Amino acid sequence: MSDSNAEIFDRGYRVYDGPRTGVSTARRSVVAVSVQRALGLRRKFRFKIVPIITIFVAFAPALVFVGLAVVLPGELAEGLVVDFGGLFGLTSIAVILFTAFVTPELMINDRRSGMFGLYMASPLGRTHYIVAKLRALVTVISTVTLLPPVFLLVGYVIVGVGPDGFANTVADLLRILVAGLSIALFFSLIGMAVATVTNRVGVASAVIIMMFLASAFVATALVEAANAPNWVGAFALPAVPVDVAARIFDEPFNQISDVSGLVTVAVFVGVMALSAAVVWVGHQRIEVTK
């Protein structure tokens, strides 16, 4: 056997003396990685297809209305101006699809790949992890709940059919921010709740879509065909956040305009509270293996 030239140096145990950034940095890291994964950043193009299509579908109504305002004469353009509550209703299908495809991808894959266990080995706790994932989802879903109405507002102002005066423009912008973030939070929590109770991405996506579609169909059928009280319509999940957002602009959503605003707000808050409870309890029960 030939002599080996390898040498072994015993340097002993060395204590880490670098910066210790703690929980806040770990939380920001989870948010950043989750946002990148949801939007398909630094991933193959096939992972970018769903975000691109969804964002395009969300922007399409705003692009159409701004285009009409540019092309048509002033008085005719003013007659075709869509209210912001109506725009939120037009983009709701894009929000549902985005929630259905993005949320399971971010939540379930962490458990199946073992990343959840690695996160728990870091300074993060379970509640920190939930909050970080919620922040990431709200950030991503806000791209289809906030950006289209902001684009519409800017387009209307440029064309000259927007709010009168700077103060009214700022007021509408603030309403858009509150409404858009509220809708994003609502859908994020529901998506996280569904993704917490199953470990199959496809099943979670299908359940999220069917939950929204079935609730809308059943609630509408009960009110219109079975003569149920009007407040039953508030349990149409796609309509509830849109109605809450529309009422921020004093424009009740037509689908459930006969329902009291207090009822829709109560359902809105109640669904989010129930979803948050499911997410929190579910993540306390997840076993972390070493």
Summary of the structure (lengths in Angstrom):
residues: 290
radius of gyration: 23.6
end to end distance: 40.7
largest distance: 95.1
contacts: 907
relative contact order: 0.12
helix: 75%
strand: 0%
